[in-house]
Structures are given as C-alpha cells and as structure tokens.
Amino acid sequence: MRKKEIYELIRYYFGLPKGLHILHPDANVRVAANVFLSRRSLKHIVEERKIDGYSLKKIKIMFCRIQKVLKNPELQILNTNQKYVGSFISGRLYQKNFEALLVIHITEQTKQRVINAYYRPNSKFFKMKRKQF
C-alpha cells in the first residue's frame, strides 16, 4: 500500500466511533518494505491515540516514524505481556517534542508485524532503557 492509501485509511478510522466493526479486519496493510499490520491493529492504534487526544496529523506522523523505529531502535526489550509472547518493544526518542515512540512488534519469518504504537514521555523511555541492560 502506498502512503496515500494508508493516510486515507487513517483518516477514515479517525472519523469512526470507538468499537465499530470494520470489514476484513485481518487483511494486512503494508507500512514499509518488510513492515505490516492488520487493519484491526491500524484501527486500534488510531482510535486509542484519538482517545489520548492526538490530532490526525500527529497520528500520521507516528505511522511515518514506525519504519525508522524498527530499522534503528534506540531501545529494544522483550515484551513481558503474555498476550503477545515473543514480541518486542522497540523505541526511539524524539527530542523535538520530548517524547519517545514505542512500537510493539513481532517477527514472523522475515517480516515485522506491528501490534501497537504509542508515544510516552522521555522519562518513562529512560526507565525502560535502563531495564534493557
């Protein structure tokens, strides 16, 4: 999928009320060369960030940054959540807004499947970074 198509999906999901069912929730959306996520995950990320108070523009920027975080993470730790066994939390700090983008992902063969993505204040990022070592 091209960025334009992903942005159209993000805009569409941003306008939907929380909890509404979507067609083909298990269909994959390709974010980058070897990074993909399901339409269900995309909708979940968009509606949760909308509840957190993020604008449509900030959510779009988040999806642009996901590939950068997975290519060159400053933080990578094993996710201890029992729901996604074998998944990792990768993160990257962005100094401009003093936030870190954290991406929960799992590797399937040679591809990365994104489960969730969210921003956290840099203080929480540094606490997680200490756990890495």
N, CA, C and O atoms as a GROMACS GRO file, in nm:
protein
  532
    1MET      N    1   0.083  -0.118   0.000
    1MET     CA    2   0.000   0.000   0.000
    1MET      C    3   0.087   0.124   0.000
    1MET      O    4   0.191   0.129   0.066
    2ARG      N    5   0.045   0.222  -0.072
    2ARG     CA    6   0.118   0.347  -0.074
    2ARG      C    7   0.079   0.430   0.047
    2ARG      O    8  -0.023   0.405   0.111
    3LYS      N    9   0.162   0.532   0.076
    3LYS     CA   10   0.134   0.618   0.191
    3LYS      C   11  -0.002   0.685   0.178
    3LYS      O   12  -0.073   0.700   0.277
    4LYS      N   13  -0.036   0.724   0.058
    4LYS     CA   14  -0.163   0.793   0.037
    4LYS      C   15  -0.280   0.704   0.079
    4LYS      O   16  -0.375   0.751   0.142
    5GLU      N   17  -0.273   0.575   0.045
    5GLU     CA   18  -0.380   0.482   0.082
    5GLU      C   19  -0.384   0.459   0.232
    5GLU      O   20  -0.492   0.447   0.290
    6ILE      N   21  -0.267   0.453   0.295
    6ILE     CA   22  -0.262   0.437   0.441
    6ILE      C   23  -0.321   0.560   0.508
    6ILE      O   24  -0.397   0.548   0.605
    7TYR      N   25  -0.287   0.677   0.458
    7TYR     CA   26  -0.341   0.802   0.515
    7TYR      C   27  -0.493   0.808   0.499
    7TYR      O   28  -0.562   0.858   0.587
    8GLU      N   29  -0.544   0.758   0.388
    8GLU     CA   30  -0.688   0.754   0.368
    8GLU      C   31  -0.755   0.662   0.471
    8GLU      O   32  -0.860   0.695   0.526
    9LEU      N   33  -0.692   0.545   0.496
    9LEU     CA   34  -0.744   0.454   0.599
    9LEU      C   35  -0.739   0.519   0.737
    9LEU      O   36  -0.834   0.508   0.815
   10ILE      N   37  -0.630   0.587   0.768
   10ILE     CA   38  -0.617   0.654   0.897
   10ILE      C   39  -0.725   0.761   0.912
   10ILE      O   40  -0.789   0.770   1.016
   11ARG      N   41  -0.746   0.840   0.808
   11ARG     CA   42  -0.848   0.944   0.811
   11ARG      C   43  -0.987   0.882   0.829
   11ARG      O   44  -1.069   0.934   0.905
   12TYR      N   45  -1.012   0.771   0.760
   12TYR     CA   46  -1.141   0.703   0.770
   12TYR      C   47  -1.163   0.649   0.912
   12TYR      O   48  -1.270   0.669   0.969
   13TYR      N   49  -1.062   0.581   0.968
   13TYR     CA   50  -1.074   0.526   1.102
   13TYR      C   51  -1.082   0.634   1.208
   13TYR      O   52  -1.146   0.615   1.312
   14PHE      N   53  -1.019   0.748   1.183
   14PHE     CA   54  -1.022   0.860   1.278
   14PHE      C   55  -1.164   0.913   1.294
   14PHE      O   56  -1.202   0.959   1.402
   15GLY      N   57  -1.241   0.907   1.187
   15GLY     CA   58  -1.378   0.957   1.191
   15GLY      C   59  -1.480   0.859   1.246
   15GLY      O   60  -1.593   0.897   1.275
   16LEU      N   61  -1.442   0.733   1.261
   16LEU     CA   62  -1.535   0.632   1.311
   16LEU      C   63  -1.548   0.638   1.464
   16LEU      O   64  -1.452   0.672   1.532
   17PRO      N   65  -1.666   0.604   1.517
   17PRO     CA   66  -1.678   0.594   1.663
   17PRO      C   67  -1.606   0.471   1.715
   17PRO      O   68  -1.587   0.374   1.642
   18LYS      N   69  -1.566   0.476   1.842
   18LYS     CA   70  -1.492   0.364   1.904
   18LYS      C   71  -1.580   0.239   1.909
   18LYS      O   72  -1.699   0.246   1.941
   19GLY      N   73  -1.519   0.124   1.877
   19GLY     CA   74  -1.587  -0.004   1.889
   19GLY      C   75  -1.663  -0.048   1.766
   19GLY      O   76  -1.720  -0.157   1.765
   20LEU      N   77  -1.666   0.033   1.663
   20LEU     CA   78  -1.738  -0.004   1.541
   20LEU      C   79  -1.660  -0.113   1.467
   20LEU      O   80  -1.537  -0.104   1.455
   21HIS      N   81  -1.729  -0.213   1.417
   21HIS     CA   82  -1.663  -0.322   1.344
   21HIS      C   83  -1.628  -0.276   1.203
   21HIS      O   84  -1.697  -0.194   1.143
   22ILE      N   85  -1.518  -0.332   1.149
   22ILE     CA   86  -1.473  -0.297   1.015
   22ILE      C   87  -1.474  -0.421   0.926
   22ILE      O   88  -1.471  -0.534   0.976
   23LEU      N   89  -1.477  -0.398   0.796
   23LEU     CA   90  -1.470  -0.509   0.701
   23LEU      C   91  -1.327  -0.560   0.689
   23LEU      O   92  -1.233  -0.482   0.694
   24HIS      N   93  -1.311  -0.688   0.675
   24HIS     CA   94  -1.181  -0.753   0.655
   24HIS      C   95  -1.078  -0.710   0.760
   24HIS      O   96  -0.973  -0.657   0.725
   25PRO      N   97  -1.105  -0.733   0.888
   25PRO     CA   98  -1.014  -0.686   0.993
   25PRO      C   99  -0.877  -0.755   0.991
   25PRO      O  100  -0.780  -0.699   1.040
   26ASP      N  101  -0.870  -0.876   0.936
   26ASP     CA  102  -0.742  -0.948   0.936
   26ASP      C  103  -0.659  -0.924   0.811
   26ASP      O  104  -0.550  -0.979   0.799
   27ALA      N  105  -0.709  -0.844   0.718
   27ALA     CA  106  -0.632  -0.811   0.598
   27ALA      C  107  -0.512  -0.726   0.639
   27ALA      O  108  -0.522  -0.640   0.726
   28ASN      N  109  -0.398  -0.752   0.575
   28ASN     CA  110  -0.275  -0.681   0.611
   28ASN      C  111  -0.259  -0.552   0.532
   28ASN      O  112  -0.297  -0.543   0.415
   29VAL      N  113  -0.201  -0.453   0.599
   29VAL     CA  114  -0.167  -0.326   0.538
   29VAL      C  115  -0.016  -0.313   0.546
   29VAL      O  116   0.042  -0.325   0.654
   30ARG      N  117   0.048  -0.291   0.434
   30ARG     CA  118   0.194  -0.280   0.430
   30ARG      C  119   0.235  -0.136   0.461
   30ARG      O  120   0.196  -0.044   0.390
   31VAL      N  121   0.312  -0.118   0.565
   31VAL     CA  122   0.358   0.014   0.606
   31VAL      C  123   0.491   0.047   0.540
   31VAL      O  124   0.515   0.162   0.501
   32ALA      N  125   0.578  -0.052   0.527
   32ALA     CA  126   0.709  -0.034   0.465
   32ALA      C  127   0.748  -0.165   0.397
   32ALA      O  128   0.667  -0.257   0.387
   33ALA      N  129   0.872  -0.173   0.352
   33ALA     CA  130   0.917  -0.289   0.276
   33ALA      C  131   0.889  -0.421   0.346
   33ALA      O  132   0.832  -0.512   0.286
   34ASN      N  133   0.927  -0.434   0.471
   34ASN     CA  134   0.904  -0.559   0.543
   34ASN      C  135   0.825  -0.537   0.673
   34ASN      O  136   0.836  -0.616   0.767
   35VAL      N  137   0.747  -0.430   0.677
   35VAL     CA  138   0.668  -0.397   0.796
   35VAL      C  139   0.521  -0.392   0.755
   35VAL      O  140   0.483  -0.322   0.662
   36PHE      N  141   0.439  -0.468   0.829
   36PHE     CA  142   0.297  -0.466   0.800
   36PHE      C  143   0.216  -0.476   0.929
   36PHE      O  144   0.271  -0.510   1.034
   37LEU      N  145   0.088  -0.446   0.921
   37LEU     CA  146  -0.002  -0.462   1.033
   37LEU      C  147  -0.141  -0.492   0.980
   37LEU      O  148  -0.171  -0.463   0.864
   38SER      N  149  -0.224  -0.550   1.063
   38SER     CA  150  -0.360  -0.582   1.020
   38SER      C  151  -0.445  -0.456   1.026
   38SER      O  152  -0.413  -0.361   1.097
   39ARG      N  153  -0.554  -0.458   0.952
   39ARG     CA  154  -0.647  -0.344   0.954
   39ARG      C  155  -0.704  -0.325   1.095
   39ARG      O  156  -0.732  -0.213   1.136
   40ARG      N  157  -0.722  -0.435   1.167
   40ARG     CA  158  -0.770  -0.428   1.304
   40ARG      C  159  -0.671  -0.352   1.393
   40ARG      O  160  -0.711  -0.267   1.472
   41SER      N  161  -0.541  -0.383   1.378
   41SER     CA  162  -0.438  -0.314   1.456
   41SER      C  163  -0.432  -0.167   1.418
   41SER      O  164  -0.416  -0.081   1.505
   42LEU      N  165  -0.443  -0.138   1.290
   42LEU     CA  166  -0.441   0.001   1.243
   42LEU      C  167  -0.555   0.080   1.306
   42LEU      O  168  -0.535   0.190   1.356
   43LYS      N  169  -0.676   0.021   1.303
   43LYS     CA  170  -0.792   0.088   1.362
   43LYS      C  171  -0.774   0.107   1.512
   43LYS      O  172  -0.806   0.212   1.567
   44HIS      N  173  -0.723   0.004   1.578
   44HIS     CA  174  -0.700   0.010   1.723
   44HIS      C  175  -0.602   0.123   1.757
   44HIS      O  176  -0.627   0.202   1.849
   45ILE      N  177  -0.492   0.131   1.685
   45ILE     CA  178  -0.392   0.235   1.712
   45ILE      C  179  -0.454   0.373   1.692
   45ILE      O  180  -0.436   0.462   1.775
   46VAL      N  181  -0.527   0.391   1.581
   46VAL     CA  182  -0.587   0.521   1.552
   46VAL      C  183  -0.690   0.561   1.658
   46VAL      O  184  -0.688   0.674   1.706
   47GLU      N  185  -0.779   0.468   1.694
   47GLU     CA  186  -0.882   0.507   1.791
   47GLU      C  187  -0.825   0.528   1.930
   47GLU      O  188  -0.874   0.613   2.004
   48GLU      N  189  -0.723   0.453   1.969
   48GLU     CA  190  -0.663   0.473   2.101
   48GLU      C  191  -0.586   0.606   2.109
   48GLU      O  192  -0.593   0.676   2.209
   49ARG      N  193  -0.514   0.640   2.002
   49ARG     CA  194  -0.441   0.767   2.002
   49ARG      C  195  -0.538   0.885   1.994
   49ARG      O  196  -0.510   0.992   2.047
   50LYS      N  197  -0.652   0.864   1.930
   50LYS     CA  198  -0.756   0.968   1.925
   50LYS      C  199  -0.809   0.993   2.067
   50LYS      O  200  -0.830   1.108   2.106
   51ILE      N  201  -0.830   0.886   2.144
   51ILE     CA  202  -0.875   0.898   2.282
   51ILE      C  203  -0.769   0.969   2.366
   51ILE      O  204  -0.801   1.046   2.457
   52ASP      N  205  -0.641   0.942   2.336
   52ASP     CA  206  -0.531   1.008   2.407
   52ASP      C  207  -0.522   1.157   2.375
   52ASP      O  208  -0.447   1.230   2.440
   53GLY      N  209  -0.598   1.203   2.276
   53GLY     CA  210  -0.601   1.345   2.242
   53GLY      C  211  -0.511   1.385   2.127
   53GLY      O  212  -0.489   1.504   2.104
   54TYR      N  213  -0.458   1.287   2.054
   54TYR     CA  214  -0.370   1.320   1.941
   54TYR      C  215  -0.452   1.363   1.821
   54TYR      O  216  -0.562   1.312   1.797
   55SER      N  217  -0.397   1.455   1.746
   55SER     CA  218  -0.463   1.502   1.625
   55SER      C  219  -0.439   1.402   1.512
   55SER      O  220  -0.353   1.314   1.522
   56LEU      N  221  -0.514   1.417   1.406
   56LEU     CA  222  -0.498   1.332   1.288
   56LEU      C  223  -0.357   1.346   1.232
   56LEU      O  224  -0.296   1.248   1.190
   57LYS      N  225  -0.304   1.468   1.232
   57LYS     CA  226  -0.169   1.494   1.179
   57LYS      C  227  -0.063   1.420   1.262
   57LYS      O  228   0.030   1.362   1.205
   58LYS      N  229  -0.076   1.423   1.394
   58LYS     CA  230   0.022   1.356   1.480
   58LYS      C  231   0.017   1.204   1.462
   58LYS      O  232   0.120   1.137   1.469
   59ILE      N  233  -0.101   1.151   1.439
   59ILE     CA  234  -0.115   1.007   1.415
   59ILE      C  235  -0.049   0.969   1.283
   59ILE      O  236   0.017   0.866   1.275
   60LYS      N  237  -0.065   1.051   1.180
   60LYS     CA  238   0.000   1.026   1.052
   60LYS      C  239   0.152   1.029   1.066
   60LYS      O  240   0.222   0.945   1.009
   61ILE      N  241   0.203   1.126   1.143
   61ILE     CA  242   0.347   1.135   1.166
   61ILE      C  243   0.397   1.010   1.238
   61ILE      O  244   0.506   0.961   1.209
   62MET      N  245   0.317   0.959   1.331
   62MET     CA  246   0.354   0.837   1.403
   62MET      C  247   0.375   0.721   1.305
   62MET      O  248   0.471   0.646   1.318
   63PHE      N  249   0.285   0.708   1.209
   63PHE     CA  250   0.298   0.598   1.113
   63PHE      C  251   0.418   0.616   1.022
   63PHE      O  252   0.476   0.517   0.976
   64CYS      N  253   0.457   0.739   0.994
   64CYS     CA  254   0.580   0.763   0.916
   64CYS      C  255   0.704   0.720   0.995
   64CYS      O  256   0.801   0.672   0.938
   65ARG      N  257   0.699   0.738   1.126
   65ARG     CA  258   0.815   0.708   1.211
   65ARG      C  259   0.829   0.561   1.247
   65ARG      O  260   0.936   0.520   1.290
   66ILE      N  261   0.725   0.483   1.230
   66ILE     CA  262   0.731   0.341   1.269
   66ILE      C  263   0.846   0.269   1.199
   66ILE      O  264   0.919   0.194   1.262
   67GLN      N  265   0.862   0.291   1.070
   67GLN     CA  266   0.968   0.224   0.995
   67GLN      C  267   1.106   0.263   1.050
   67GLN      O  268   1.194   0.178   1.062
   68LYS      N  269   1.124   0.391   1.082
   68LYS     CA  270   1.253   0.436   1.136
   68LYS      C  271   1.283   0.372   1.271
   68LYS      O  272   1.397   0.336   1.299
   69VAL      N  273   1.180   0.359   1.353
   69VAL     CA  274   1.199   0.298   1.485
   69VAL      C  275   1.240   0.152   1.470
   69VAL      O  276   1.328   0.105   1.542
   70LEU      N  277   1.177   0.080   1.378
   70LEU     CA  278   1.209  -0.062   1.362
   70LEU      C  279   1.343  -0.084   1.294
   70LEU      O  280   1.410  -0.184   1.320
   71LYS      N  281   1.384   0.008   1.207
   71LYS     CA  282   1.514  -0.007   1.140
   71LYS      C  283   1.631   0.021   1.234
   71LYS      O  284   1.731  -0.050   1.232
   72ASN      N  285   1.618   0.125   1.315
   72ASN     CA  286   1.728   0.167   1.400
   72ASN      C  287   1.677   0.205   1.539
   72ASN      O  288   1.672   0.324   1.572
   73PRO      N  289   1.638   0.106   1.622
   73PRO     CA  290   1.583   0.140   1.754
   73PRO      C  291   1.693   0.181   1.853
   73PRO      O  292   1.804   0.128   1.851
   74GLU      N  293   1.658   0.275   1.938
   74GLU     CA  294   1.748   0.312   2.048
   74GLU      C  295   1.723   0.221   2.168
   74GLU      O  296   1.806   0.209   2.258
   75LEU      N  297   1.608   0.157   2.167
   75LEU     CA  298   1.568   0.067   2.276
   75LEU      C  299   1.503  -0.056   2.213
   75LEU      O  300   1.422  -0.043   2.122
   76GLN      N  301   1.539  -0.173   2.261
   76GLN     CA  302   1.470  -0.294   2.220
   76GLN      C  303   1.472  -0.392   2.335
   76GLN      O  304   1.578  -0.443   2.375
   77ILE      N  305   1.353  -0.419   2.389
   77ILE     CA  306   1.342  -0.512   2.500
   77ILE      C  307   1.231  -0.613   2.470
   77ILE      O  308   1.141  -0.586   2.391
   78LEU      N  309   1.240  -0.726   2.534
   78LEU     CA  310   1.138  -0.829   2.519
   78LEU      C  311   1.011  -0.783   2.590
   78LEU      O  312   1.017  -0.735   2.703
   79ASN      N  313   0.898  -0.797   2.524
   79ASN     CA  314   0.770  -0.759   2.581
   79ASN      C  315   0.727  -0.868   2.680
   79ASN      O  316   0.721  -0.985   2.645
   80THR      N  317   0.696  -0.829   2.803
   80THR     CA  318   0.658  -0.926   2.905
   80THR      C  319   0.508  -0.954   2.906
   80THR      O  320   0.461  -1.034   2.987
   81ASN      N  321   0.433  -0.890   2.819
   81ASN     CA  322   0.288  -0.912   2.811
   81ASN      C  323   0.261  -1.054   2.762
   81ASN      O  324   0.313  -1.095   2.658
   82GLN      N  325   0.181  -1.128   2.835
   82GLN     CA  326   0.153  -1.267   2.800
   82GLN      C  327   0.066  -1.281   2.675
   82GLN      O  328   0.062  -1.388   2.614
   83LYS      N  329  -0.002  -1.174   2.636
   83LYS     CA  330  -0.089  -1.181   2.520
   83LYS      C  331  -0.009  -1.195   2.391
   83LYS      O  332  -0.054  -1.261   2.297
   84TYR      N  333   0.107  -1.133   2.384
   84TYR     CA  334   0.191  -1.137   2.264
   84TYR      C  335   0.326  -1.199   2.297
   84TYR      O  336   0.426  -1.128   2.304
   85VAL      N  337   0.328  -1.327   2.317
   85VAL     CA  338   0.450  -1.398   2.354
   85VAL      C  339   0.551  -1.388   2.239
   85VAL      O  340   0.518  -1.413   2.123
   86GLY      N  341   0.673  -1.352   2.273
   86GLY     CA  342   0.780  -1.341   2.173
   86GLY      C  343   0.786  -1.206   2.104
   86GLY      O  344   0.862  -1.188   2.009
   87SER      N  345   0.706  -1.110   2.150
   87SER     CA  346   0.708  -0.979   2.087
   87SER      C  347   0.811  -0.889   2.155
   87SER      O  348   0.855  -0.917   2.266
   88PHE      N  349   0.848  -0.782   2.086
   88PHE     CA  350   0.946  -0.688   2.135
   88PHE      C  351   0.887  -0.548   2.141
   88PHE      O  352   0.793  -0.516   2.070
   89ILE      N  353   0.944  -0.467   2.229
   89ILE     CA  354   0.912  -0.324   2.233
   89ILE      C  355   1.036  -0.252   2.183
   89ILE      O  356   1.143  -0.261   2.244
   90SER      N  357   1.021  -0.180   2.074
   90SER     CA  358   1.131  -0.101   2.020
   90SER      C  359   1.094   0.046   2.036
   90SER      O  360   0.976   0.082   2.026
   91GLY      N  361   1.192   0.129   2.060
   91GLY     CA  362   1.163   0.269   2.082
   91GLY      C  363   1.271   0.360   2.030
   91GLY      O  364   1.385   0.321   2.010
   92ARG      N  365   1.231   0.483   2.010
   92ARG     CA  366   1.322   0.587   1.963
   92ARG      C  367   1.276   0.719   2.023
   92ARG      O  368   1.157   0.749   2.024
   93LEU      N  369   1.371   0.796   2.073
   93LEU     CA  370   1.342   0.924   2.136
   93LEU      C  371   1.343   1.035   2.032
   93LEU      O  372   1.432   1.041   1.947
   94TYR      N  373   1.244   1.123   2.039
   94TYR     CA  374   1.238   1.239   1.950
   94TYR      C  375   1.249   1.364   2.037
   94TYR      O  376   1.158   1.396   2.113
   95GLN      N  377   1.362   1.433   2.025
   95GLN     CA  378   1.394   1.547   2.111
   95GLN      C  379   1.301   1.666   2.090
   95GLN      O  380   1.277   1.744   2.182
   96LYS      N  381   1.249   1.680   1.969
   96LYS     CA  382   1.168   1.799   1.937
   96LYS      C  383   1.049   1.814   2.031
   96LYS      O  384   1.022   1.924   2.080
   97ASN      N  385   0.979   1.705   2.057
   97ASN     CA  386   0.861   1.714   2.144
   97ASN      C  387   0.880   1.637   2.275
   97ASN      O  388   0.784   1.614   2.349
   98PHE      N  389   1.005   1.597   2.305
   98PHE     CA  390   1.039   1.528   2.429
   98PHE      C  391   0.953   1.404   2.452
   98PHE      O  392   0.909   1.378   2.564
   99GLU      N  393   0.930   1.330   2.344
   99GLU     CA  394   0.852   1.206   2.353
   99GLU      C  395   0.929   1.094   2.285
   99GLU      O  396   1.012   1.117   2.197
  100ALA      N  397   0.898   0.974   2.327
  100ALA     CA  398   0.955   0.856   2.265
  100ALA      C  399   0.842   0.779   2.197
  100ALA      O  400   0.734   0.763   2.254
  101LEU      N  401   0.867   0.734   2.077
  101LEU     CA  402   0.771   0.649   2.008
  101LEU      C  403   0.808   0.505   2.038
  101LEU      O  404   0.920   0.462   2.009
  102LEU      N  405   0.715   0.430   2.096
  102LEU     CA  406   0.736   0.290   2.125
  102LEU      C  407   0.649   0.207   2.033
  102LEU      O  408   0.531   0.238   2.014
  103VAL      N  409   0.706   0.102   1.975
  103VAL     CA  410   0.635   0.015   1.883
  103VAL      C  411   0.645  -0.127   1.934
  103VAL      O  412   0.755  -0.179   1.956
  104ILE      N  413   0.531  -0.190   1.954
  104ILE     CA  414   0.528  -0.332   1.992
  104ILE      C  415   0.515  -0.411   1.863
  104ILE      O  416   0.422  -0.390   1.786
  105HIS      N  417   0.608  -0.502   1.840
  105HIS     CA  418   0.609  -0.578   1.714
  105HIS      C  419   0.657  -0.720   1.738
  105HIS      O  420   0.718  -0.751   1.839
  106ILE      N  421   0.627  -0.803   1.643
  106ILE     CA  422   0.669  -0.943   1.647
  106ILE      C  423   0.723  -0.979   1.510
  106ILE      O  424   0.670  -0.933   1.408
  107THR      N  425   0.827  -1.061   1.505
  107THR     CA  426   0.885  -1.101   1.379
  107THR      C  427   0.822  -1.231   1.332
  107THR      O  428   0.821  -1.330   1.405
  108GLU      N  429   0.770  -1.230   1.212
  108GLU     CA  430   0.711  -1.350   1.150
  108GLU      C  431   0.789  -1.377   1.022
  108GLU      O  432   0.778  -1.302   0.926
  109GLN      N  433   0.867  -1.482   1.023
  109GLN     CA  434   0.960  -1.516   0.915
  109GLN      C  435   1.056  -1.398   0.897
  109GLN      O  436   1.138  -1.375   0.986
  110THR      N  437   1.049  -1.324   0.789
  110THR     CA  438   1.140  -1.211   0.770
  110THR      C  439   1.069  -1.077   0.782
  110THR      O  440   1.129  -0.972   0.757
  111LYS      N  441   0.942  -1.078   0.820
  111LYS     CA  442   0.864  -0.954   0.825
  111LYS      C  443   0.832  -0.915   0.968
  111LYS      O  444   0.820  -1.000   1.057
  112GLN      N  445   0.819  -0.786   0.989
  112GLN     CA  446   0.781  -0.732   1.120
  112GLN      C  447   0.633  -0.701   1.118
  112GLN      O  448   0.586  -0.626   1.032
  113ARG      N  449   0.557  -0.756   1.212
  113ARG     CA  450   0.414  -0.725   1.224
  113ARG      C  451   0.397  -0.633   1.344
  113ARG      O  452   0.429  -0.669   1.457
  114VAL      N  453   0.346  -0.513   1.318
  114VAL     CA  454   0.324  -0.415   1.423
  114VAL      C  455   0.195  -0.448   1.496
  114VAL      O  456   0.091  -0.471   1.434
  115ILE      N  457   0.203  -0.451   1.627
  115ILE     CA  458   0.087  -0.480   1.710
  115ILE      C  459   0.028  -0.350   1.765
  115ILE      O  460  -0.093  -0.332   1.766
  116ASN      N  461   0.114  -0.261   1.811
  116ASN     CA  462   0.068  -0.135   1.868
  116ASN      C  463   0.180  -0.032   1.858
  116ASN      O  464   0.297  -0.069   1.847
  117ALA      N  465   0.145   0.094   1.863
  117ALA     CA  466   0.242   0.203   1.863
  117ALA      C  467   0.186   0.316   1.947
  117ALA      O  468   0.067   0.347   1.940
  118TYR      N  469   0.272   0.378   2.026
  118TYR     CA  470   0.225   0.487   2.112
  118TYR      C  471   0.343   0.573   2.155
  118TYR      O  472   0.458   0.528   2.154
  119TYR      N  473   0.313   0.696   2.193
  119TYR     CA  474   0.412   0.788   2.245
  119TYR      C  475   0.414   0.780   2.397
  119TYR      O  476   0.311   0.757   2.460
  120ARG      N  477   0.531   0.799   2.456
  120ARG     CA  478   0.547   0.808   2.600
  120ARG      C  479   0.643   0.922   2.630
  120ARG      O  480   0.730   0.953   2.549
  121PRO      N  481   0.628   0.985   2.748
  121PRO     CA  482   0.722   1.090   2.786
  121PRO      C  483   0.864   1.035   2.795
  121PRO      O  484   0.883   0.916   2.823
  122ASN      N  485   0.962   1.120   2.773
  122ASN     CA  486   1.100   1.071   2.770
  122ASN      C  487   1.146   1.013   2.903
  122ASN      O  488   1.236   0.929   2.904
  123SER      N  489   1.087   1.056   3.016
  123SER     CA  490   1.128   1.000   3.145
  123SER      C  491   1.096   0.850   3.153
  123SER      O  492   1.176   0.772   3.205
  124LYS      N  493   0.980   0.809   3.102
  124LYS     CA  494   0.945   0.667   3.100
  124LYS      C  495   1.034   0.590   3.003
  124LYS      O  496   1.067   0.474   3.027
  125PHE      N  497   1.071   0.655   2.894
  125PHE     CA  498   1.160   0.592   2.796
  125PHE      C  499   1.294   0.558   2.860
  125PHE      O  500   1.347   0.449   2.840
  126PHE      N  501   1.349   0.652   2.939
  126PHE     CA  502   1.479   0.628   3.002
  126PHE      C  503   1.470   0.519   3.109
  126PHE      O  504   1.566   0.445   3.128
  127LYS      N  505   1.357   0.508   3.179
  127LYS     CA  506   1.338   0.399   3.274
  127LYS      C  507   1.339   0.265   3.202
  127LYS      O  508   1.398   0.168   3.250
  128MET      N  509   1.273   0.260   3.086
  128MET     CA  510   1.271   0.135   3.008
  128MET      C  511   1.410   0.104   2.954
  128MET      O  512   1.449  -0.012   2.946
  129LYS      N  513   1.484   0.208   2.916
  129LYS     CA  514   1.617   0.190   2.861
  129LYS      C  515   1.711   0.130   2.965
  129LYS      O  516   1.799   0.050   2.932
  130ARG      N  517   1.693   0.168   3.092
  130ARG     CA  518   1.774   0.110   3.199
  130ARG      C  519   1.747  -0.038   3.216
  130ARG      O  520   1.838  -0.114   3.250
  131LYS      N  521   1.621  -0.081   3.191
  131LYS     CA  522   1.586  -0.222   3.201
  131LYS      C  523   1.651  -0.305   3.090
  131LYS      O  524   1.669  -0.426   3.105
  132GLN      N  525   1.684  -0.238   2.980
  132GLN     CA  526   1.741  -0.307   2.864
  132GLN      C  527   1.874  -0.374   2.899
  132GLN      O  528   1.908  -0.478   2.844
  133PHE      N  529   1.949  -0.314   2.989
  133PHE     CA  530   2.083  -0.365   3.020
  133PHE      C  531   2.086  -0.449   3.143
  133PHE      O  532   2.192  -0.499   3.181
   0.00000   0.00000   0.00000
